[in-house]
């Protein structure tokens, strides 16, 4: 009999605002390399690969689609699909989409739902836990992985396991579930030793999940089913129907099903789990020096203890500090007491409210063809560094309000300018007037870097009229 494989469902829709200024809406924490040389998304895909797993389903939002696809390509994994949510509606509708999509592939599809932004230090223990959970999931149970409680924490769900299942050793009926208790109850649960944190990792059959979701939230089941039925293919992506999917309530798997269903079981998971939800959590799981410090980048300290100090480009010098977080990026600096790490999200909300520029993106902006970085800007001018990947090209486009001067600093550029096609090498340049149709291509097998100087009355990114685009953005 052929062994049933598990379909990993990778949820990559979060923002991770508590890790600002590194994590931004346009380049969130799952796309960052926080604990290794790979992004959290890549680590998640890798540990859910192998002989026990089918090709992954990845669910992300529109803005991240090309970056997500590139991260998966870099680790040589071919996903079954990259499904685009028109708008984020939390985990219950996302899991329903995956279940409906998977049922069309395999009637008895078995799903492993994984957030893309978690750290698991022991992948062997993870696999062992998953195989244990599979025993209950194949018998029509909804399995959640429970991790040891390290401290009273009000941001997690708490699970109290009951009796062990007779036909699935290592799996326990859930006796009680408390979603994000207050500090008093969190301390009580921690001191009792009878509870686990809910990791947010679930396993179930598509059929079982949809049946339970329909029981408690039939509208979510119907809306997502219609959104999948009306899906459209776009390059390597699957687009859900926005008219129906957008009507879903924003609700988590925990609230929609786990708190209500009598089919929920838990598997204790001792695998070095962390959701890396804040800077103090990242400090705790990182390698610390003899003074309890984590220092990354160009950092120098004197009489500093128990701190996380990270610099992405500048030299950061710290003196006489204890239990602080200092994170410096190219356009923003965070300085906070470690005990206030959970409040960073509120700080970001205040930045958003006042319309501050660093709120959603950093100066390096990723595009399907590579990236660009703003080096300098002022009234009526902006200077950018453009990096085109080998074989990539920007859209055929024109601007109504700005002119551009391109200077090649590395590689060979193929430039379309109206009816002309030019080949430019290092230190060669061209000028594109406002209104001229143009395109930049890299036909070489090495990256192309170009300095772009923009000038004009208006320099916004929405002053782009695309006439042709291989990435489907016309």
N, C-alpha and C positions, 0 to 999 in steps of 0.2 A: 504493500500500500504506500502511495506517495505521501511523504511527510508534508503536512500543511505548513506553509511558510507564513510568517507574520509580516503584515504590511505596516512599515513605520509611517506615521502621519506626523510630519514636522510642522509645528505651528510657529510661524515667523512673522507675527504681526505686531509685536510689542515695540515700545519706544525706550523703556528703561531710563526714565527721566531722573531717577535718583542717582544715576551715574553721570549726570551732566557735570562738566562740559564735554566729556569724552563721547557720551552717547547723546545723539540728537535724533530728531524725528526723521530726518533724511538719511541718517547713517547710525542706526541704533546699536545697542550693546551686542546683539547676536551676530553682528557683522564685524565686531572688534576682536582683536587678538589680546585677550586679557590675561590668560594663564599659560599660553603656549604660543608657538609661532603660527597657529591656525586660529581661525575665528571660532566663536562658540557654535555657530551654525555648522561649520565644517566638522567640529568635534562631535556634535550630535549625530550628524549623518554617518560619520565613520563608525561610531560605536553601535549603530543600529544597522550595520552592514554585515555580510557574511552568509554562511550556509543556512542559518536559521531565518533569514529575512528575505523578503521580496524587495523589489525596487521601491524607493520611498515616494510618498505623495507629499509635496511641499505646498503649504498654504501661506501666502504672503499678500501684501497689499500692492497696489498698482505702482507706487513710487519706488519700491525696492526691487521690482521684478528683474531688471537686468543685472543688478549687483548680486542678488540671490543666485541667479542662473550662473553667473561667472564664478562665484564661490564654489558651487557644486561641480562645475567643470574642472576647476583647479585640482580637485581631489579625485578626478576620473570616475565620477559616479553619474549614471544616467537615470534621472528620476522617471517614475511612471508618468508623472505630470507635475507641473507647477501651476497651481490654481490661484487665481487672483480674486481677492475679495474686493468688491467695489467700495466697501466701507467696513471698518472693524466692528464686529458685533459680539466680541468675546468668544470664549471657547466652545460653548454649547452649539451654536449654529455652525461654527467651523468644523467641529467633529461630525456634525450631521451631514455636511457637504461631503466629507471624506467617506462616511459610511455609505451614502447613496451612490457616490462615484464608484466605490469599491464593489458594491453589490452588482453593478453592471459588468464587472470583470470576473467576479467569483461569488457565487451564491452564498457560500459559507465563509466569507472573508473575515479574517481575524486582524484587528487593528491594534497597534501600539501608538498611543497619542503622546507625543513628546514636545514640550516647549523647547524652542531652539536656543534658549539663552541660559541653560543650566550647566553647572560643572559637576562631573562625576569622576572622582579621582581613581576609582577602582573599576575599570571596565570589565574585568573578569567577574567580579561580584555582581555587577549590573546584569551581565548575561545570565548568570545563575539565577538571579531573582526573576528575570523575564521568563525563563523556562519554567520556573515554579508557578508564576502567574498564569502561564499558558494552560496549565492543567485545569484551573478553575474557569478561565475564559472560554475554553472549548466546551465546558459543561453549562454554558448559559449564564455565567456570572459576570458582573462588572467589577474589575479588579483595580484597586488603587494601590500605589506603593507608599508605604509609611516609613519615614526616616526618623532616626533617633532625635529627640528634642535636646538641643544644646543649651538653650536658655529660654526664659519666658519671652515669648514673641507674639505680639498682637496682630502681625500681618499674615499669619498662616492659619490654615485649617487644622484642627486637632482631631485625631481618630483614636477611639478606644476599641481595641479588638476584643471579640468574644471567643466563642468556641472554635476550635480547629475543624475544618471540613473533613468529614470521614473519607471522602473520595478524592481529596486533593491536599495531601500533606504539605504543611508550610503556608497554607492559606487559611485565613480566619474571618469568620463573619464579623461585620462591623457592628459593635454594640451601640456606640454613640459617635456622632459626628458634630463638631462645633466649628463653624466657619468664623475665623477671625474674632476670638473672644477679647474682652477687655483685659487690662493688666492683672486684675484680681484673679480672674479665672485662668489666665495664661500661667500665672505663678502657681496656682493650685494644681493645674494639670502637670506642670513641670515637676513639682514636688512629689506628686503621687507616684510617678514612675510607671503609670499604667497607660500612658498615651504616646502617640507618635504624631509627628508632623505629616500632613498630607503633602506629598511632593508635587502634585499636579501632573503626575505621569499615570496614565490609565491604559488598561487593556480590556478589550471586549470584542465580541463579534459584532459586525455591522448590524445584523438582524436584531440582536439583543438590545443594543443601544437605541436603535430607532424605535423599537417597541416600547421601551421604557420612556423615551423622550416623548413619544406620541401620547402616552398615558398622562403625563404631567404638563406637557406643553405642545399640544397638537398643532398649534399655529406655526411653531418653529419647524416642525417636521414638514408641514405642507409648503411653507414658503421656500425652504431650502430645496425641497424636491423639485419645485417648479423652477427655481433658479438654476439647478443642475440640468434639468430637461431643456432649458432654453440657452444653455451655454454656447459660447462661440470659441473657435480656435483662432489664436493669433500668434503666428510664428510658433515658438515652443511653449506657449502659455495657453491656459484655459480660462476664459473670462466668464464669470457667473453673470446671470441676468440681474442687472442692478435694480430694475423696477420692482422685482419681488424680494431679492435678498435684503435690500435696504429697509424693508418693512419689519424685519426681525427685531425683537427686543435684544438689547445687549445683556446677555446672561451667561454665566459660567457653567461649566459642566457640574461643578460642585452644587450651585444653587438649583440648577435645573433638574438634576438626576440624583446625585450622590446623597443629598440630604433627605430625599424622599423614597428612594427605591429600597425594596427589601432584598434585592439581588446583589448588594454591594459587599465585597469581601476585600480584605487587606493582606498584603504580603509584606512582612518586615524587610526593609532594605538597608542593609549596612554596607554602603558602597561609596562613602565619601561624597554625599550629595550636598550641593549648595545651589540656590537660585541666583546667587551673585546679585542680590537686589539692591545693594547699597555699598558705599565705599568702605564702611567698617567691616562688612562681610567679605569684601574682596581683600582687605588687609588681613583678616583672620585666616584665609585659605592660601595666602601667598607666603613665599619663603621670606623669613625675617632675619635680620642680622642680630648680632649680640645685644643690641639695644632695643630690639623689638621693632625696628624700622623696616619698611619696604621702600626702597628708593629705585626709581626707574628713570632713565634718561640722564641728562646733564644736571646732576644734583650734588650739592656739597652741604654737609651738615656739621654742626658743632653743638654738643650738649642737647641733642634731640632724642626723645624716647617715644616708643610706642606709636609711631606716626607712619602715614602713607603719603609719600611725596613723589609725584610723577610729573615729568616735563616732556612734552612732545617736541619742543624745539629750542626754547630759551634755557639759559643757565638759571637754576633756582638755588638760592643760598638760604639756608634756614639756621637760626641760632636760638638756643634756649627755649625750645618748644617741647611740649609733651601732649601726646594723644591728639594730634591734629591731622587734618587732611589738607593737602595742597596739591591741586591738579592744574597744570598750566598747559593750555593748547595754543594754537596759533592766533586765536582771537578772543580768548576768555581765560580767566583764572578763578578757581574756586579755593577759598580758604575757610575751613570749618573745623569746629571741635568734633572729635570722632563721635562723641555721644549725641551729636545733632545730625548724624548722617541721614537719618530717615526724613529729615525736614528739607532736604535738598529739593525734593519734588515741589514743595510749596514755593521755594525760591524761584524755580523755573516758571511756575505759574504766574508769579509776579512779573518776571521778565516778559512773558508772553502778553500779559495784560498791558504793559506799557509799550509793546511793540519793539522791543530790543532786537537788534539784528541777530545776535548769536542764538536765538531760541530754537531754530529748527535745523540749521546746517552749519558746518564749519566752512572755512575758506576753500578747502578742497572739495569739489563737487564731482561725484562719480556719474558717468554717463555710459551708455552701452558701448561706445567707441573708446572709452578710456576715462580720463578725468581732466578737469581744469582747476586751477587755483588762482584766486585773486591775490595779486602781489601788492597792488597800490590802487587807490581810487580817490578821486576828488571831484570838484565841480567840472562837469563836461569831459571827464577822461577816466579811463580805467585801464590797468595793465594786468594781463593774465598770462600764466604759463599753461599751455595746452599740451597734453600728453596723449597721443594717439597710439593705440596698440597696433602691432603688426597686422596688416590686412584690413584695418578699420578705416572708416570714412564718416565724416559728419554728413548731415543732410544737405541736399542741394537747397540753398536758401537765399534770402535777401533781407535786408533791414531797411526800414524807412527813415530812421532817425539817427543812425550812427554810421560812421566810416571805420574801417579797420586796417591796420598796418601789421602785416605778418613778417616776422624775422625768424628764419630757421636757425636753431641753436644745436640741434642734434638730429641726425637721420636725413632722409630725403623726402621732400614733400611734393606731391602731385596736386597742383592747384588748378581748379576750374574757375575762370573769371569771364562771365558772359560766354562768348564763342571761343575763347582761348583756353588751351590746356598748357600749363607751365610745369617744368620740373625745377625745383629749387633745392639747393644743397646748403650746407652750413654757411652762415653769414650772408646768405642771399635773402632778398625780401621782395614783397609786393604790396601794393596799396589797393584797397577795395573801397570804392565810393559808396555812399548811401544809395540804396536802390539797385545796386549791381547784383546780379545772380552769381553765386560763388559756392565753392565746395573745397574742402581740404581732405586729402586722402593720404594714406600711408600704404604704399604697395610693397614696401620692403619687409624684411623678416626681423627687424629690430624696431624698438619704439621710436616714434617721431616726437620731437619737442619743438614747440613754436612759441615765441613770445608774441602776444597779441596786444596791440595798443589800440584801444577804442577811443573815439572822440565824437562828440555830438551833443545835442540838446537832451536826449533821453537814452539811457544805457541799460534799461531793464531787459531781463531775459525774455519777456513776453513780446519784445520787438523782433521776433523771428518768424518769418513766413516760410514754412517748409514746402518745397515743391516736389521733392522726391526723397524718400528715406528708406533704407534697407531694414530699419528697425520698426517700421510700421507706425511712425509717429506723425505722419502727414494728417 
